[in-house]
Amino acid sequence: SEALITRTQPLADGSGGRGIDALDGAVCTVERSALADNDGVGFLVRNATGSLLDAVVSRTAAGDGLLSTAAVTTARGVYAHSNDRAGVLYAASGGEVSGCY
């Protein structure tokens, strides 16, 4: 995929601003990419299947770099740093985390 997702901002009501959302049955793979300076969550996988591979997720304001909730998510080779909360957070989720730092 090789993408740079950066500086996303929330709407006036405070919602949104996430770098990438995979929601409600979606299947999303993000590979060799950087998600930086986003708001809330860099990569959200909720009730979906997601993969974050060989990627950087950094400086997420007011949230987590990678958040997997009620999902199946693979995080491999992820460099998660300087996020306001967790770098990688799985909540009621399955999948794999390997080679992350």
ChimeraX attribute file (.defattr): number of C-alpha atoms within 10 A of each C-alpha:
attribute: neighborCount
match mode: 1-to-1
recipient: residues
	/A:1	9
	/A:2	11
	/A:3	12
	/A:4	14
	/A:5	18
	/A:6	19
	/A:7	17
	/A:8	20
	/A:9	17
	/A:10	14
	/A:11	9
	/A:12	7
	/A:13	6
	/A:14	10
	/A:15	11
	/A:16	15
	/A:17	17
	/A:18	26
	/A:19	26
	/A:20	18
	/A:21	18
	/A:22	20
	/A:23	17
	/A:24	13
	/A:25	13
	/A:26	13
	/A:27	15
	/A:28	17
	/A:29	13
	/A:30	19
	/A:31	18
	/A:32	15
	/A:33	18
	/A:34	21
	/A:35	27
	/A:36	24
	/A:37	23
	/A:38	28
	/A:39	26
	/A:40	26
	/A:41	32
	/A:42	33
	/A:43	26
	/A:44	24
	/A:45	28
	/A:46	22
	/A:47	18
	/A:48	21
	/A:49	23
	/A:50	26
	/A:51	21
	/A:52	22
	/A:53	21
	/A:54	18
	/A:55	22
	/A:56	22
	/A:57	29
	/A:58	24
	/A:59	24
	/A:60	31
	/A:61	22
	/A:62	13
	/A:63	19
	/A:64	29
	/A:65	35
	/A:66	28
	/A:67	23
	/A:68	27
	/A:69	19
	/A:70	16
	/A:71	24
	/A:72	20
	/A:73	27
	/A:74	18
	/A:75	22
	/A:76	18
	/A:77	18
	/A:78	25
	/A:79	19
	/A:80	23
	/A:81	19
	/A:82	16
	/A:83	25
	/A:84	17
	/A:85	17
	/A:86	17
	/A:87	24
	/A:88	22
	/A:89	15
	/A:90	19
	/A:91	11
	/A:92	10
	/A:93	19
	/A:94	15
	/A:95	14
	/A:96	12
	/A:97	16
	/A:98	11
	/A:99	11
	/A:100	16
	/A:101	12
